[in-house]
Amino acid sequence: MGKVAGAQKELPGERREMLSDVAAYIVKRLEADQAANLVFICTHNSRRSHLAQVWCQVAAEYYGIGDLKTFSGGTEATACNIRTVRALRRAGLSVAASTTGENPVYLIQYADDKPPIRAYSKKYTEEGNPSEKFAAMMCCSEADQHCPNVMGADGRFPLHYEDPKSADSTPQEAARYDERSFQIATEMFFTMSLVAERLQTK
């Protein structure tokens, strides 16, 4: 947590502004006694959207923000990439495969008293994801461009993280995935810290 806190101080102003808008959306929902549902969307629901979903839920748990739920999906379904799983494990999370096959389901434990996150690749419209009154968290510019209208969303935020896939099967692979995971974790913890602060001062 210390490294994440230190990295938050280095966030560029434009990122802080955008993440502050995300926090404002969440606070508005929670203050209206409504669930804050965030759907992290990327083209393949394979890397960045899973990292963002997981770290956002971890950060919400850390700051004690109840009634915030995270989801993920893509414009098409592929698989939660094993490199994503390895990065989360290196970060200290417990990740276990509960099924096998081309698109296995991974169970990611983020709190002792909460059910694990079920991570697998799916379209963002799949049953189980919210179909209305959710924030579309666009994790890549490709999905943002291909989905000018995310049906049912009442908020939309361009997170646009760089794809670590470019380092697949290279000596830089693990470092690139860890770098992206840490960047996303830093921004999700920053966002949830703003939410917690604003809820306390209301």
Secondary structure, DSSP 4 states (H G I P E B T S, - for coil): -HHHHHHHTT--HHHHHHHHHHHHHHHHHHHTT--EEEEEEESSSSSHHHHHHHHHHHHHHHTT-TTEEEEEEESS-----HHHHHHHHHTT-EEEE-S-SSS--EEEE--TTSPPEEE---BTTSTTS-SSSEEEEE-SHHHHHH-S--TTEEEEEE--PPPGGGGTTSTTHHHHHHHHHHHHHHHHHHHHHHHHHHHHH-
